């Protein structure tokens, strides 16, 4: 699939410069006919950290302009005014922004003059999961879809990619626990989960962004879909040793969530243990699918090896 050629300069605003945001900025910076800007949170005067200064230097090297806004504290109208200076808006502000922020950003986009919106929906098949899942943040994602589908002024694209690969290795998530040489399965060892690297999400997003046939719909993409058994096998092969395998069954995870109903990670574990809507391989649009499955498994193996070395170093200190 080839993106349609750009006749004029596209003014694109990317919200956030985290793991996915930076991958997308790198991908967009190499595109002809686009002017790229990123929205960052403002820093207190004179309080920019070394990491922030390094980020700003990298953005300058890429030719990416910077604007500042506070998604949490700025009004919807203030955000809408900012968004109105751009043709396309891509949100890379995930759930870390807090409850209600996905709806706030969508309402601001609808109030603005921006023509094209890609919300933060880089995840599971929320339509299939439906309302009332263990993770209440997913209900907000469905509310966003309802807002977009109920109007016709703003063009939108939703790109479902499955879980960002790095989240599998998030220590708080608890699935891959290399500090204790342990892999846990959510639901069962045959439960499948789709994962896509930030770099491939960025590449897929840019390839779809200028495709008029993908407007006002959900496009399913998949880097790789693995079972937790396959994930444990990859870890074993990478580390050249067998890790402990522990199955977190759905009843156990639901009981833990009932005891800790406000624990966000327990919500994620329970919803992913249910399985439905988390493995996108069968529903993925093959034209948009990342082509090299081995690439993703190599990335998982590389991350496992990197984390294992870091854990070993900490234990040796």
N, C-alpha and C positions, 0 to 999 in steps of 0.2 A: 504494500500500500504506500503510495507516494503522497506527501502532503501537497496541497494545492499551492501554486506559486503566489507570492505576495506581490501585489501591484503597488501598494503604498506601505509606508512605515507603520508598523503596529506598535502602539504604546502599551506595554505590558507591565502590570504591577503584580509582584509576587509578595504574598504576606508571609513573613518569617524566613529566617535563614538558619534553621536547624539542619539536621541530617538530610531530610528530604528537600528542604528549601535550597540548600547549597547545591545539591545534585542537580536540581532543576535550573538554578541560575547558571551553572556551568554549561548545561545543555542549551539553554536559550542564548547564552552569550555568543555561541558559535553560529547562530542562525542569521541569514541575511534579511535585511528589511525589518528588523525589530529594534525597538528601544526599550531596554529593560531597567526597571526600578524595583527596589525591594523596600518593604516597610518593616522597620525595626522599632522596638520599644525605645523610648527616649532614655538617655542616661542622665543622671544628675550632673550638673556642671562640675567638671574636673574630676568626675568619679569613674571615667571609663577604665575598665580593667585591661590588663595586658591581652587577654583573650579578645576583648572587644576591639582593641586597636589592631590586633592581627586580622580580625574579621574585616574591619574596614579597609585595611590594606589589600586584602584579597579581593574584595568587591571592587576597589579602585582598579586593580590589575585587570579584572574582567570587563571593566567599562560599565559596571552596574551603578546606577545612581541610587541614592538613599533618601528616603523620607521617614519621618518618625511619627508614630501615633500609639496611643495606649488603648488597646482593644477593650480592656476591662473597664477603664474609667472614662474614656471618651464617649460622647453620645453617639447614637446611631446617625443623627444628622451630620455630626462632625465627620464621621467616617464616610458617609455618603458623599459629602463635599469633596473629600480627598479622592475617593474612588472615581468621581466624575471627570477627573483629569486624565483618565486612561481608557483605552479601548477594551482591554481584556484584563480580567482579575483572576488570579490563581491563588487559592488559599493553601498554604502549607502549615497552618496553625492547627495542630491536632487537639486532642482532648486535654492536653496539658494546660490549655488556655482556660479550662474550667467549664462547669455546666452552664448552659445557656449561650455560650459564645458562638457556637455554630449558627444558631438561629439569629443572633444579633448581627453577625456578619452578613448573613443572607438577606435579612431585612434591610440592612444598609445598602447592599448591592442593588436591591430592588428599588430603593429610593433614589439611587444615584443615576447618572447618565451613562454608566459603563454599559457596553453592548454585549459582553460575553463573560460568563462566570463559570469557573471550575471550583466548586466548593471542596472542602476537605471531606472526601468520601472515599479516600484510598484505603479500602478495607474490605470487609466481608459483604455478602449479599444481604443487606439489611431488609430488603423487601421479602426475601424468603424467610428470614428469621422472624420478622414481624414484631408487633408491639408486645411488651410484657416479658421480654427476655430477662435473665439475671442481670445483665448490664444495662442499667437505665439510660446510660449515655447513647445507646443505640436507638432508643425511642426518639431522641432529639434528631438523630440523623434521618429518621423517617419523617419527622415534622419538616425538616429542610426540604426533603423531596416533595412533600405535599405543597409547600409554598411555591416551589419552582414549577411544578406541573400545573398549578392553578392559574398561571399567568402566561402571557404571550409576548411581552415586550422584551424581556431579557433572555437572550440565548444562553443555554447552559449545557454543560457536559458533566456527567458523573462517570468516573473511571474507577471501577472496582478491581483491586489488585490482590486481595487477600492480605494477610499479615505482612508487615514490613519485616524482612528477614531478621534484622537485629533484635526485634522484640522477643524472638525465641530464646535469645541469649541474655535477656534482661534478668539480672539476679533476683529482683523482687518478684518476677513472674514465676520463677521456681522450676521451669521445665528443664532447662539445662543448667545444672549446678556443678560446675567443674571444680569448684573449691572442695567439694566432697566426692568428686568422681561419680556423679549421679545424674541420671536422666529420668524424668517423670513423664508418664503418658497421661493426657487429659481425656478421661472417658475410658479408653481402652487402647491397646497397642495398634489396633487397626483403624482408629480414628484418623481421618486425613485432615491436613491443613495446607492451604495454599500460601506460599511465601514468595515475595518478590523483593529484590534488592532496591534500595533507593535509586541507584544509578539506572536500573532498568525501568523503574516507575517514571523517572524523569524522561528517559528516552521515549517511552510509550506515550507519555502525556504530550510531549512536543509533537510526535508524529500524528497524534489525533487532534491536536489543537486547531489545526488549519484545514481539517477535513469536514466539509459541509454536510457529508452524509452521517456524521456522528453527533450532530447537534440535537439537543433536547431529548437525550436518551441516555441510558446506562450502557456503558461498554465494559464487558468483562474481559480482563486480561489475567494471565497467570504466568509467573516465572517458573515455578515448579510446585507440584502438589505431592507431599510426602505423608506417609503415616508416621506415627511416633516410633514405631518399630524401625522403619527405615532411617529416621533421624538418629536413633540410638546406634544403629549399625554404622552410620557415617561417623559418629563420634568415636566409636570403637576403632574404626579403621584409621582415623586421623591421629588418635593418641597412641595407637598400637598397644592398646590394653582394653580390657573389658570394664565398662562402667557399671555401677549398680543400676538396676532397672526397677522402678517403682511405679505401679499403676495407681493413679488417682481416679477412682471411679466416680461417676456422676453423683450417686447418693452421698458419698463421703464429702465431695466438694459442695453439694447443696447444704449438707449439715453444717459445714464450716461457715458457709455464707450466712446461714440462719443465725449462727452464733455471733457473727461479725458483719451485720448487714450493711455497714458503711465502708467496708474495706474494698477499694476499687479493684485490687489485684485478684481478690477472691471472686469478684463479679466476673472478671475476664476469664478466670479458670473455669468457672461453672458454665459460662456461655460457650466457650470453645470446646468443652467436654461434650456438649450436646451434639456437636458435629454438623448439624444442618446449616447450610449456607456458608460454611467455613472453607470447604474444599471446592474451588471454582473450576477445576480442570474440565469437567464435563460440559460446563456452560460457557467456557471461555470462547471468545471470538478468535478463531485460529489465525486470522489475518493480523490480529493485533498482539498475538501472543509472543512473548520473548522467545527467540528461536533456539537458544542453546541451553538445554536443561542441565548439562554437565557444568556449565558456567555457574549456575546457582548452587549446585552441590559443592563445587570447589570453593565458592564464597563461604558457605556454611562451614566447610572443613577448615578454611583459613581462619575464620573467626574463632572456631573452637580451639585451634592450635594457639592463637594469640592469647586467648583468655587463659588457657592452661599454663602457658609460660608465665603470665602475670600472676596467677595463683601460686605457682611454684616459687616465684621470686618473693612473694609476700610471706610465704611460709618459711622461707630460708632466712628472712630478716630477723 
